Amino acid sequence: MIKQLTAGEYLSYRYPVSEKQPLLQPGDESFTAFWKESEGSDVLRFLEENVSRDIYRFPFKNTDALRIHFAETLGGRLPVIVTGNHDDFCSMEAVLNGRREVAEYPPAVNAFTIEARAPKIYRHTVILLGSAPYSNIPADRLGLEETDWLERSYRLRLAHECTHYETLRLFGDMRNHALDEIAADVFGQLAAFGDFSAARQRLFFGLEPGRDICTGRLMFYCRNVVPEEKPAVYHAVDAVLEGIEQEVESLLSQKKQKRDILQQLLCVSIAERLYRKDYLLQ
């Protein structure tokens, strides 16, 4: 059973602070060579021959959109599998993890950095992306054309998931926690828009300014919080976003490198940021 956390416990989470810069394991991981021949290949055939013979039992709806390529990260190259829609995304997640049943993920969840559990690729780290508007937000909410938003959504998701992987290589861990998600969305927004906006982040999380409710993606990352204390978490995340926007702008103006920005974002908890600004959890 997953331990239920209080709001205070959840918001106090951060990565350990060290006087030394975190170590980065250089170069590609050994499993990367396994995926080299997948680029430009028939994705389903490659996966059938190299991952699972059961792949055709899954109802992939848009096989023409399936592709595999590599992403460059601070920790080396990483294979990226792209699916054409949310249903295919869920099916591919089951394939990579060696399950026969498809999990139903919320429509706003279309990206994972997976440490695969399928026997032939056990513990391979793979980025899985679905083609959809980021966080299930319609283009008109951002004042964009649909095709433009889909292209930006792809860049945002890819940078987001690369950041999760870099967190794993830098700090030895990555989690589906609000703090990790904010850090990953910082670099996702930078890739898609050139800046980080607190207002955009509220859209992506499903938060409304000044209200302790959530109707979107952040709910997924708070599922282990005691139900009656979730509003306090939503309040806290909403309250720190403007400060993080200013923090990112300052770090970029100082021409800080990505690893330095990532370290600063992850080594200060949401609770610490909240109290620094004299907010109170209510």
N, C-alpha and C positions, 0 to 999 in steps of 0.2 A: 504494500500500500504506500502511495506517495504521501509524504508528510505534508500536512497542511501548515502553512506559514501565516503568522500575523503580518499585518501591514508593516509594522516596524522591522520585523525580521527580513521581509522581502526587500524593503527599501534600503536596508543597511548593506546589502550585498555589493561588493566591489572586488576587483582583482587586487592581489597583494601589492603594496607599495615597496619599491626597492630603490636604493640609492644608485644601483647600477642599471643601465639600460637593459631591457630584457634581451636574452640571447635569441638569435634567429638561426634556426638550422638551415644552412645554405644548400642550394641546389634542389633539383627535383627529388621527390620521394621515389623509392625503388619501383613501386607499382606503376609509375607513369609510363614505362616502356611497354607494359601490357596493352595500353590503350592507343599506342602510336598507329597501329594499322587500322584503327576505327575511323580515322579522319577520311571523309569523302566516301566511305563505304555505305552499303545498305545497312542501316542501323539495326533493323530487326534481325537480319541474317547474322550480323556480327554478334549481337547479343544472344541469339539462339545457339550459335556455335561456341561462344566463349563464356556465357553467363548462365543461361537457363534454357533447357529444352522445352520448358513449359510456357515460353513467352507467348505463343500463338493462342493460348487459352484465354489470354486477356483481350478484352474488346477495344483495341486501339482504333480510334475513329478517324484520325488524320495522319496516316502513316507517311504521307508526302512531306509533312512538316518536321518529322523526326530527324535530328542531326546530332553529330558529336564533333566538338572541336576542343581546343585547349585555351585556357585562360592563363595569363601571366600574373603571378602574385609575388608578394615579398618572400614567400616561402617556396618559390619554384612554380612550374607549370602544374595545372590541374585539369583533368578531363571534365568537360561540360556537356551534359545531355539536355537538349532542348526539345520540348514537346509542343504540339500545336494547340492544345486546349486543356482545360482543368481536369477533365475526365482522364485524358491520356497521362497527365502529370501524376494523378493518383495511381493509375495502373503501373506506370514506370517505377514509382516509389516501391510498390509491392515487389516488382521483379528484382530490383537492386537489393532489397532486403530479404529475398528468398521466401516470401510469403505467397500462399495460394489465394488469400483473400485480399481484396482491395480496401484500404482504409478510406473513409470519407473525411476529407479535410475541408475546412471552410473555404468558400469561394475566394476570400481575400488572401489565402495562403497558396502561393504558386512558386515557391522556391525553397530548396533545402540544400544544405551541405551535409551529405550523407557519408557516414562511415559504414560502407555496405556490409550486409550480413549474409548475402548469397554465398554459398560455399566456395565457388570458383573465384570470387573476388572479395573474399572475407577481409574486412578492414581496409579495403581500398577507399580512399576519400574521393567522392564524386560530387560535383555540383549538378543539381537537377533543377531545371527552369521550365515553367509553363508560360505559354504565350497568352497574356491577358493584361488588361489595365492593372497597374500596380495597386495593390491593396484593394482591388475591385472598385476603384474610384473612376467615375465617368470622366471623359476628357473635358466636358464643358465645365466641370467643377474647378478645373485649372485654367480655363480659358484657352484650351488647345484644340486643334483638329484631332480626330480619332487616330489617323495614321501616325501623326507626329507623337501623340501620347503613347501609342504602342511601341514605337521605336525608343522613346525615352524610358519607358517601363522596362524594356529589355536591358538597356544600359544600367538602369538603377538596380534591377535585380542582380545582374552579374557583379557589379561592384559591391553590392551588399553582401553577397555570398562569398566573394573573394575576401572580404574583410573578416567574416567569421572564420574562414580558414587561416588567415594570417593571425588572428587572435589565438587559434589553436597552436600554431607554430611558435608564436612569440611567448605565450603565457601557459601553454599546456592545457588549455581548456577553452570551450565555447559553449554557450547556453542560450536557450530560448527564454531570455530574461529581458525585461524592459531596458536595462542598461546596455546590454549587448546589442539589442535591436536599435536603440538610438544611435550607438556608435556606428553600426553597419549602415543605417540609413543616412548618417552624415556623409559617408563616402558615396553612397548611392545617389543622394541628391547632388553632390558635387559633380559626379559623372554625368548626370542627366540634365542638370540646370546650371551648374557652375557656382552654386552657393548652397547654403543650408538655411532653410526657412522654418521657423517654429510653426507658422500657420499651415504650411504644407504637411509638417509632421503630425499636426493634430488631425488633418484629413486622413493621413495614412494609418493612424492609430484608431480612428473613430472616436475622437474626443471633441467635445464642444467647450469653448473657452468659458471658464467660471462655473462649469457644471460637473458634478462628481459622477458622471455616467460615461459609459463607453458602449458604442454600438458596432465596433469594428475589430481590427486585428489585435489590438492590445489585450482584448479579453482572452485570446488564445495563450498569451504569454503569462497570464495571471491565474491560470486555472488551478494552481496549487495554493492560492491564497484563500484563507478562510472567507467564505462567501460574504458575510456581513462586513468584512473589512476591505473588500475590493474597492468601494467608493473612495476610501482614503488613499489607495494606491493611484487611482485615476486622477484624483485631485493633485497628488504630489507630482506625477509625471507632467500633467498639464502646467503646473506652476513653475517647473524648472526649464521648460523648453526655450523661453526667451533668453534666459541666461546662457544656455548652451549655444544658441544662435550667436550671441555676442562673443562667447568663448571661442567658437570656431573661426569667426571673422578675425579675431585678434591673433589667433595662432597662424592663420593663413597670411596675415599682413606681416608677421614675423618670419615668413617663409620657412616655417617648420616642416620637417619631413613627415611622411605619413606615419611611420612607426612612432614618432614623438607625439603626434596628435592622438593616435590610437591609445597610447599609454596614458596620456592625460585624461582622455574621456573615460577610460575604464577603471582607473585607479581612484576615482572619487565617486562615492555612492550617490544615489538620488537623494537619500536622507541628508547627507552632508551638504549637498548643493541647496537643498531646501532650507536648512537651518542657517546657512550662510546669508541667506536673503531674508532671514527673520520671518519665514512663513511658519505657520503652525498646522500640524495635521489635525483635521477636524472630521 
